[in-house]
Amino acid sequence: MEEMMSSLILYSLMLLAVVLSVEKERKSLLEKLEIKKINLGKELKTAVVFLGILIAVSILIQMVMVSLNFGEDLGQVTEVLKGADLGSLLVILTVASFIEEIFFRGYLQRKTNLLFASFIFAYFHIIYGSVSEIIGTFFLGIVLGKEYERTKNLFAPIISHFFYNLLTIVLMFA
């Protein structure tokens, strides 16, 4: 329960930063985040392609980390998530993918650049206590950032991120 509350507070602060930025620039939130009319078919196809890229990058990173003797480190995230309550897992599945994409891609990447936003995205995952998670999340952040740059819309990265988290959690508990 404590982990879920900490996550919700963090996500609330991230969303507040975005909203305050929008207020300062006198733009609507949707306009600021470049959320335009969504071509659902196109966005879903893009999300599926980038989900495949996320999975491939994740597998590659795991292979590299195992070859560097970080195999034990890879299991830390699984331990943390298996110890989490259902509410925390639901937060990870739903709120995380939406708020993280709004903040890291729609706000931070637009204010700075892809690499900085991906680095901060990775750093926020330090809570798992895994070097592999931080490294992996950095590269996954780059993939999600490229997806955002390609589509000029947050819809596809949110969908990709959501299904990546869902797949990860399902595989951990399978």
PEGI-V950555 format. One record per backbone hydrogen bond with DSSP energy under -0.5 kcal/mol. CO is the residue of the C=O (numbers start at 1). NH is the residue of the N-H. E is the energy in kcal/mol with one decimal. If there is no record, write none. Layout:
co = (CO,CO)
nh = (NH,NH)
e = (E,E)
//
This chain:
co = (1,2,3,4,5,6,7,8,9,10,11,12,13,14,15,16,17,18,19,20,21,22,22,23,28,29,30,31,34,37,38,39,40,41,42,43,44,45,46,47,48,49,50,51,52,53,54,55,56,57,58,59,60,61,62,63,64,65,66,70,71,72,73,74,74,75,76,77,78,79,81,85,86,87,88,89,90,91,92,94,95,96,97,98,99,100,100,101,101,102,103,103,104,105,107,108,113,114,115,116,117,118,119,120,122,123,124,125,126,130,131,132,133,134,135,136,137,138,139,140,141,142,143,144,145,146,147,148,148,153,154,155,156,157,158,159,160,161,162,163,164,165,166,167,168,169,170)
nh = (5,6,7,8,9,10,11,12,13,14,15,16,17,18,19,20,21,22,23,24,25,26,27,26,32,33,35,34,36,39,40,43,44,45,46,47,48,49,50,51,52,53,54,55,56,57,58,59,60,61,62,63,64,65,66,67,68,70,69,74,75,75,76,77,78,79,80,81,82,83,84,89,90,91,92,93,94,96,97,98,99,100,101,102,103,104,105,105,106,107,107,108,109,110,111,112,117,118,119,120,121,122,123,124,125,126,127,128,129,134,135,136,137,138,139,140,141,142,143,144,145,146,147,148,149,150,151,152,153,157,158,159,160,161,162,163,164,165,166,167,168,169,170,171,172,173,174)
e = (-2.2,-2.3,-2.4,-2.6,-2.3,-2.4,-2.9,-2.1,-2.3,-2.2,-2.4,-2.4,-2.2,-1.6,-2.6,-2.9,-1.8,-2.1,-2.4,-2.1,-1.5,-0.6,-1.7,-0.8,-2.8,-2.1,-2.7,-1.2,-1.0,-0.5,-1.2,-2.9,-2.6,-2.1,-2.4,-2.5,-2.3,-2.3,-2.7,-2.2,-2.1,-1.8,-2.7,-2.4,-2.5,-2.9,-2.4,-2.5,-2.4,-2.6,-2.3,-2.4,-2.3,-2.8,-2.4,-2.2,-1.4,-3.1,-1.8,-1.6,-0.7,-0.8,-1.5,-0.5,-0.6,-2.2,-2.4,-2.8,-2.7,-1.3,-0.9,-1.9,-2.3,-2.0,-2.3,-2.3,-2.6,-2.7,-0.6,-1.5,-2.9,-2.6,-1.2,-2.3,-2.9,-3.0,-0.6,-1.2,-2.4,-0.6,-0.7,-3.6,-1.7,-0.7,-2.0,-2.5,-2.3,-2.2,-2.3,-2.5,-2.3,-2.4,-2.6,-2.0,-1.5,-1.8,-0.6,-1.5,-2.3,-1.8,-2.5,-2.9,-2.8,-1.8,-1.7,-2.4,-2.4,-1.6,-2.0,-2.6,-2.4,-2.5,-2.2,-2.2,-2.5,-2.5,-2.4,-2.6,-0.6,-0.5,-2.2,-2.2,-2.9,-2.8,-2.7,-2.6,-2.2,-2.6,-2.6,-2.7,-2.5,-2.5,-2.7,-2.6,-1.8,-1.7,-0.8)
//
